[in-house]
Amino acid sequence: MTGGIVTLPFELLSSILETAASSNTHDIQQYTYGLDTTSNGKSQRILRGRTAPDTLRWLSTDSIRHVNQKWHDWAIQYALRDLYIRRWRGSERWIQSRDFDITHGIPSKDVVYRDPYCSLRKTADLFSTFPALASSVHKMFFDGFYGVDTNSMIFQILHHCDQLDTVSLPWTMLRYGSDEDWAKVLRQRTDGTALSSLELLAVDLKQSQITDHARQVDKRPLDSPKVHFGLLKRIKLSGSSNLMPINDDDLTAISRTAQLHELHITGTTAITTKGLAALGRASRNTLRIFEHSPLSDDGFKHPDAISAGDGSHLCEEIANCPHLSSLAIALPTVCLDLFTDESIKWTGDVQIRTTGLCGSGSRRHSTDAQHAFFGILNQVRSLIQVQKDKGLELNIEIFIDHLIFEPAKSLVHADLSVAETLSAGTWPSWQKPSTKGPYGQTGQYGKEEQAYSCILEGELVEGLRK
């Protein structure tokens, strides 16, 4: 039987081995555990979290690796395909007990030291010693490494991964890396492949880390012509930081060579419509997915979209992206130009977040502005119908002034409690509970806002007249 399976085509053998590895995971510990001290001084076992996916894959292929060289090579490629390298956090203390299910011992005060960068160092050493192993890696995720030295080790690891397709990095890599480092990461390899997806994750650091002079380094690799983003298909910038955050200048530098298919900018505070316009404009003819979701109100306090830095109009530019199919964007203002092009390829759920209309300025609550906005809703309905006639499903939601509009259903979602009180309960005449809220489908999200209600657009128009 063994001889028969060995002679199978590689694709079929690979499918069988993957099924076997997946089945083996059921016999592996799925969670990690730790010890915690209760209020009465006793210790108890606690659930820490799930076992990391890459650890599960490695353990699930242990028996497969011992069969023969061919199966060993397959197991290595399967186990190292995706790697998640995280900084170790926490502390450990000694405890003496013969039964870890019922632990009554009191932990000692001596903390067991563990190198928080151990996994990063060992990975760098492993790939330096056995560079062939790095060729099995297609996706890497690094979390918790924000220093100059650790960033240098990450670059050392990346330079060995000649089949890497997707990587998630700390944003500090864009400051501490040299132009040579980034040129190697983004280069086209000898087999014609290249990195296609780049994610940069930013977080706030401790005050001691911010004031550390060793961290006040910016090698400005984006200023070099060696750094070319033309082979990247996807960029995701996520999070905000209190130390040298990614800003408009960075996006402008990237836009000089970028031709992206996907652009995701989420949870940021330092990026305005200027940087958004620069990167979106550079990828106009290739962009298919465009997501911009800034933190809270930060994305709404930027310049009017009609003056994105060079007099261009963002609404018109977004509508003129010929291949754009998925859109979720926050703009300071919007207008009819965003919805007039009936040749668009938008499908699925499209969300537009804004605070007013282009050019309305301080008159955004005027009667003329209200009429213009309801004209936009009518145009949105027309656009949805055009896509439906093409056999495409399109649903557009517009978030403005704490109101959520669903033009396809002529519905408005909002917190109407104040309006009900002011009207002595006479308005609205009809409403029903809403599943939406200021935080989307999650409703109130643990805040103090009242639950949203749902009314017809006609009810809102009548309320505005009052």
Buried (B, 14 or more C-beta within 10 A) or exposed (E): EEEEEEEEEEEEBBEEBBEBBEEBBEEBEEEEEEBEBEEEEEBEEEEEEEBBEBBBBBBBBEEBBEBEEEBBEBBBBBBBBBBBBBBBEEEBBEBEBEEEEEBEBBBEEEEEEEEBBEBBEEBBEBBEEEEEBBBBBBBBBBBBBBBBEBBBBBBBBBBBBBBBBBBBBBBBBBBBBBBBBBBBBBBEEEEEEBBBBBBBBBBEBEEEBBEBEEBEEEBBBBEBEBBBBEBBBBBBBBBBBBBBBBBBBBBBBBBBBBBBBBBBBBBBBBBBBBBBBBBBBBBBEBBBBBBBBBEEEBBBEBEBBBBBBEEBBBBBBBBBBEBBBBBBBBBBBBBBBBBBBEEBBBBEEBBBBBBBBBBBEEEBEEEEBBEBBBEBBEBBBEBBEBBEEEEBEBBBBBBBEEEBBBBBEBBBBBBBEEBBEEEEEEBBEEBEEBEBBBEEEEBBEEEEBBBBBBBBBEBBEBBEEE
